[in-house]
Amino acid sequence: MVFNIHFAPLHLCGENHTAKSPGRNKNSNKFQHMKSQLYLLLLALALTACGDDPVTSSDDDDDMNPGEVSFAVDIEGSEIPYIIIDTEGNQIQNEPKIPASMTIYESKVEVASASIGIEFRGSTSFRLSDKKSFGIETWDEEGNDIDMSFFGFPEEEDWILLGHVNNQVNGLVFDRTLMYHYLGYNLYRDMGRYASRTQFVELEVNGDYLGVYVFMEKLKRGKDRIDIKGLNPDVTEGEELTGGYILKIDKTAGGDLNIDQPLEYFLNNWDDDARYLPENSFRSRYTINGDLIDFDPYGAPYHPQMFLETYFLYEYPKASEINEAQKAYIQDYIDAFETALLADDFSTDVRTYTDYIDLDSFIDHFILNEVCRNVDAFRLSTYLQKDRTGKLAMGPVWDLNIGFDSGDRIPWDDWVINYNNHVFQDGWMMLFWWPRLMEDPIFREALKTRWAALRSEVLSTGSILGLVDETVAYLQDNGAVDRNYDRWDGVFVDYDASIQSLKDFLEFRVEWMDGEIGAL
């Protein structure tokens, strides 16, 4: 008597699949359990009918269901997606990406897999943190980029696995709550703005469990990300020349500097953070105080007057692709805005700087970064965009890992835009835009109106603290917090105290902003 028994492995492609969120039902778990029990029953019948001896399982297999994979840690009944990346023994580099495989599991069931290219990401965070972050691209069998969807996100090829900074030797931990980016990006989307879509995951790389990460979209031009028109390298005139552009105010180390260096080079390449060149950037004609600069641009990294400068990096088109006409256009546009902002007489009703900027986007960018007390905001990790025939807009928001209650360079009761009052001659200071905007009664009135609307809805104290509680429950109830800090146990973290500090800060901060904005 012969039984031909075959169960195809359950495999759900990433497309149109949404990761479990807190409170989602467990029907998929029940289905897997029933399937596993049926499989074992039929297998036993088949062996009995054939007269074979019963199969004896090893101790290692006792807790395994058919089709399950062995993880580096026991995740028990966790519903947080678990990602395994295998580079087949090859060392991950800072650049270029190396081939690897990525498999995503939910409730221990494989739901997606992909060939990827993977590399380390980050500049300061890479040097400081033992828990590294990664940039990945989805590839086809030939190593070409291919768009894929994960966790229900729109199809794309570029993704980020972001880990919180954790230095075991120096006792340095950024974002002990694990949720700064998740909170800030969700709040910004709730405000009606695009921010990188995020999903908490647990990550294993080459058999090493690395803890809780945030799987997120890399910021780039595209209809489902930064939605501006494309700009071809051969465009040199006409309406097409007006956009789209993406600029960054940031350090330079995240670009293509010295990519041929060995991995060890990037552990101490601090000069690369400030290596501004005509090929990758342009400088404002004005100092951080709004005065005309009287010295040449592109000085050596950390030269004595660097703190007075503001540079704009070419993000899209890339520095390697943007042509001279496009450089001239966007440089002239930024200069015209800055000049108008400085020249306008705010004692009158006439404004010319508003001809150049999308004022609403500036206000929302200000609000979100100030709520989060993002001490890097406005002067680093800052994106600007200009669509074809459109005005300059701020955003998306980015990089919140030293904000909220732990951004110690700015008091809880002062504006981030007053950074220059608290920090002196940092390499990257607050540019004059924001203090100058706050002098304008029209900007202040628009800020008051927008703040009042947001405080009654998505930025109400109850909504913000509710999001924190929901996120804490998701991470803690699934055991991810304990697993993360068991892995990174060189620094003791009182997670409950960290969450309480975050909530105390948020409640204080929005109430303080109520008073400050109301008094404008």
N, C-alpha and C positions, 0 to 999 in steps of 0.2 A: 504494500500500500504506500503510495507516494503522495506527499503533500507539497505543492509548490506555493510557498508562502513568501510574499514580497510586500514590504511596506516602503513606498517612496518617502524619502525624508521630507518633512514639512519645510518648505522654503518659500518665504514671502519676499518678493522683490521690494527694494526700497521705495519704488514709486507708489505714491498715494497711500503710504503706510504711516500711521501716526504713532509715536511712542506713547506708552501708557503714562497717564498723568494721575495725580492723586485722586483717589476715589473711583477709578475706572474699574469695571467689573472683572471678574476672574474666570469668565467662561473659557478663555483660551487655555488656562491652566487645567480646568476640569476636562476639557477635550483631550489634552495631552495625556492626562492621567488615565482616562478611559481607553485611549488608544494603546497605551503601554500595557494595561492590564489585558486587553484583548490579544495583543501580540503574545504575551507570555502564556496565556491559556492555549492558544492555537499551537504554539511551539511545543508545549507539554504534550498535547494530544498527538501531534505528529511524531514525537520521539517515542511515545508509548506504543503507538500503532506500528512503528517500525521495529519494536523490540529492542531499541537501544537503551543503554543505561541513562539514567537522568543526568542532566548536565550539572556540574558542580561549579558554582561561582566562587571566585576568589574574594577575599575580604574587601579588596579595593573596588570590586564591582557591586558590592551589596547595595550601595546607595545610588547606583547609576541606573537610569532608565535608558532603554534602547534609543540610540540616536543622540544622547547627551554627550557633551564634551567635558573633559576635566578642566576646571578653571584653576588658576593659581591660588585662589582663596575660595573659601566656602561662602557663597553669597546667600545661602539658604533660600528663602522664598522671595527674594528681592525682585521688584518689578522695574528697577532702574536698568536701562539697557547696559549691557556688558560688551565691550569691544576687545577683540583679540587681534593684534597686529604681529605678523611674523615676517622678518626680513631675511629668513633663511641663513642666519649667521653673519650677515653683512652689517658693518657699522654705519649707523645713521650719521649723516654729515650736516654741517650748517648749510652747505650748498655744494653740489646740486642734490636734488632728490634721488633716492635710490629706490629700486623696485621692492615691493612688499605685497603681502595679502592682508586684507582687512575683513573680519567676520563680525557681524553684530548679532547678539543674542538678546532675547527678551524672555524672562522667566525660564532661562536655560534652553530656550528653543532658538535655533538659528532663523533670523528673519531677513538678513541681507548679507551679501558678500561682494567684494570688489577687489580687483587688482589696483594698486595705488602706487604713487611715488610719495616718499615721505622724507622730510628734513626737519631739523630743529628750527625753531623760530624764536624771535625776540633778540634784543641786544642787551640792555641792562639786566633784564630778567634771566636771560640765558647765562650770563656771567654769575649772577647771584644765587640762582636757585638750583638745588639738587633735583627738584622735581621739574623736569623740562617740559616745555610746550612744543607742539609739532604743527607743521604745515603739511597738508596732504593734497594730492591731486588724484582724481579717479582716472585710470588708464584702461585702454583696451589691450588686447593680447600683444599688439605690436609696440606698446608703450606710448601711444598717442592719447592726448586728453580726450575724455569722453564725459558727457554730462550724465549725472545720476542723481536720484532723489533719495534722501534718507530722512526718516522721522516725519515724513509728510512735507518736507521743505521743497521748494521749487527746484527742478533739476539744474545742476551746475557741476563744475569740475573742481573748484577750489574750496577747501574747507580748513578749519583750524580745530585742533584739540588743545584747549587752553587749561593749563594747570596753575594753581596758585603758587606763588613764590614761597619756597620753604628751604632755608639754609640750615642744615642740621648742626654744623660746626659753630656758626656764629649766633645761633638762636634767633634767626631772622624769619619772620613769617608775615607775608602780606595777606590780608583778607582771611582771617581765621574762620570766618563764617562760611567760606566757600561760595558765596552768592553775590558778591558785589556786581559783577558783570551781568549776571542773570537779572538782578533787580533793576539795574539802571536801564538795560536794553528793553526790558518789558515795560517799564514806565514810559520810556520814550515812544515805543510803539502805541501804547495806550493813549498817548497825546496826539496820535495821528501821524507820527513821523516814522520813516523807515529806520530800523536798527537791525543789526545782525540777529537772525533767528537763532535760538539757543536750545540745547537739550542737555541736561545732566546725564553723564554716563560714568561708568567705571572702566578703567583702561588697564589692559595687560599688553606688554610689549616683550616679545621673545621670552615668554614664560615668567616675566617679572611683573607683579601687580603694582601699579603706580598710583592707585587711588581714584578719587573723584576728579573728573575733568568736565569742562563745558565744551561740547561739540557745537561749533558755530560756523556761520557763513563768513568767509573772507570778504572784506569790503572791496568791491570792484564795480565797474560799470556793467550794467545789464538790466533788462526789463524788470527783473524780480529783486534787484539789489539797488545800486545807485542808478536810478532810471533817468539817464540823460542820453541825448543823441550821440551816435558814434562820430568820430572825427578821423578821416582818412589821412595818411601821411602826405598825400599829394595835394591837399587843400591849402591854398595860399591866399585866397581872396573870396569876396562875396559873403553872402549870408552864412554859408557853411562854416566860415572861419570863426563865427561867433560862438561856436560850441559843438560838442560839449567838452568841458574841461573838469578835471578833478585835481585839486592842489592839496598839499599837506603842509602844516606847520609842525615840524618834527625834527628829531635827530636824523642823521644820514645813515646810520649803521644798518637800518632795515632795508637799504637799497642793494645795489649790485656792486658794492665796494669790496675789492680784495676777495672775490668769491673763490679764487683759486688757492687760497691759503688752507693749510691743514686745520683740523678741528681745534687743536690747541690754541691756535692764533686768536680765535674768537672769545677765549676766556679772559683776554686782557687787552682787547683792541679799543680802548677808550677813545683814542684820537679819531677813530672812524665815526664816532657819534657827531663830530663837528667838522667833518671834511666837506664843506660846501664848495661846489665847483660850478662854473658856467654851464657845464653839461647837465647837471642834475637840479639846478635851482636858480632862483633870482632873489635879489635882496630888495627890501623896501628902501625908498629914498629917505625915509624918516626914521629917527631913533625911536626907542620905546616911549620917549616923552613927547614925540611929535615934532621934534626939531629936524632940520635937514642934516643929513650925515655928511661930514666933511673929510672922511677917509675912504680909501679904496675898499671894495668888497673882496670876498674870497681870501681873507687872511688865513694864516695858519690856525689849526685847531686851538681853541682856548687862548687866542691872543688877548691882550689886555682890554681891548675895547669891544670884544665880542658880545658882552652882555647888553650893549646898546642896539644890537642888530636884530632884525627879524628876517628870516629867509622863508621862501615858499618853494617847496619841492614839487617837481612835476610827477604827478601820480598817473594821470591819464590825459592825453597820450603819454606813454612811458617816456622817460628821459632819452632812451635810445631811439625813439620813434618820432617824437615831436619835432617839427621842422622850425626853421628860423622865423618864418612869418607867423606861425602859431605862437611861438615864444613871445614875439613882439606884441601880438594882440593881447594876450592875457596879462603880460607885464604892464602894458599901457592901461588896461582896464582896472587893474588893482591900484595903480598909481592915481588914476582919475578919481576913484572912490576915496582913497586916503586924502587926497588933496581937497576934495569937496567936504569931507568930514571935518577937516581942520579949518576950512575957510568959512563954513556956514555960520551965520550970526543967529544964535539960538534965542536971541531976544525978539526976533521977528517970526512970522509964520512961514517964511520962505525956506525951503530945504532943497538942496541939490544932491546931497549924498544919497537920498532915498531913490534917486534915479538909477543907482547902481546896485542896490542890494534888495533882497527879499527880506523886508523888515520882520515879518512874522517868523521866518526861520531863525533869524538872529535872536529873537525873544525866546523862542522855545529852546534853543541851544543854551542860552543863558540860564533859563529856569532849571532845566534838567541838571546841568553841571553844578549849579549852586545848591540845589537840593541835595545832591550827592557829595557836595564839598570836594569835588574832583580837583585836587591841587595841580594836576597836570593839564587841566583844561585850558583852552584858549592859547596856550604857549607851546604845547607839545601834543602829540597824538590828536591833532585837530584837522578835520577834513572840511574842505570847502568845495563847492561845485557850481558850475555855471553851464546851464543848458543852452542850446542854440537859440538865439534871439532873446534869451532870458536874462535875469539878473543874477548876481552872485548870491548864493545861498549857503548857510552853514549846515554842517552835518555830513554824515551821521555822527552821533556821539561814539566815542571809542576809548577804551583803556581806562577803567575805573578802579584799578586794583589798589591804589593808595588813596582812595577817597573815603567818604562817609566818616565814621567815628575815628578812623586811624590816620587821616590826612593831617599830620600834626604840624605842618608848616603854617596853616591858617587856623585861627581860633574858631571855635564853633559859632561865635557871634560876630563874624566879619565875612565880607564877600571874598570869594576866590579872586575876583578881578582886582582886589587890593593886594595881590601877591607882593608887589614891589615895596609895599610898606612893611613887610615882614621878612623878606629875603633880599639880600643885597649882593649884587654882582654874581648871581647864578649865571651859568652859560646861557640859559633860556629864561628870559624875563617876560613879564606881561606886556604885550604890545599896547599902544595907546588907544586902540579902537574902543575898548570896553569902558574905561573911565570916561572917555569923551562922549560915548553914547549915553551914559548915565547922566551927563550934564544937560541933555536935550529934553525939554518938557514933553515933546511929542513922543519920544521913545519911552519916557517914564510913564506917560498916560496909557500908552499901548501895553506896556508891561503890567500895569495895575489891572487893566481890563482882562488880559489873558490870565493873570494869576488868579483873579477872583473866579473866573470860569473853571479853571483846573482844580482849584481847591474845593469846589462844590462837587467835583466828580472824581476823576482818576487820581488826583493828588490830595484828596481828603486824607486826614490822619487815619481814619478807619480803613480806607482802601490800601494805603501804603503798608500799615502794620498787618493787615490781613494777608497781603502778598508775602510778607516776611513769614508769618505763621504757617501759611500754606506750604511755603518752600521748605521751612524747617521740618515740618511733618513728613514731607516727601523724602527728604534725605535721612532723617533719623528713623522713621518707622521702617524704612527698608535697610537699615543697618549700615548705610554707606559712610556716615560720619565716623563711626567707630572703626570700620575697616580702613578708612583713609588715615586716621591718626594712629592706628596700630602700625601701619606701614611707615609713617613718618613720625616716629616716636622719640626722635632726638630732641624735640622741643615740646614741652607740655603745653597743651591747649585746653583751657576750660571752655568747652564749646557753649555750654548754657550761659556762662557769663559773657561770652563774646556776642551771643545773640541779644542778650539783654542790653549790652552796651550799644549795639546797633539800633535797637528799638528806642532806647533813651535818646540817642542822637537824632534819629529821624523825627521823633515827636518834638524835640526841642527846636530842631532846625526849621521845620515848616512853620512853627509858631513864631520863631524869631523873624522869619521872612515875612510873615503876615504883618508884623509890626513895622518892619523896615519899608516894605513896598507900600503899605497903607499910608505911610507918612511922606511918600514922595510927592 
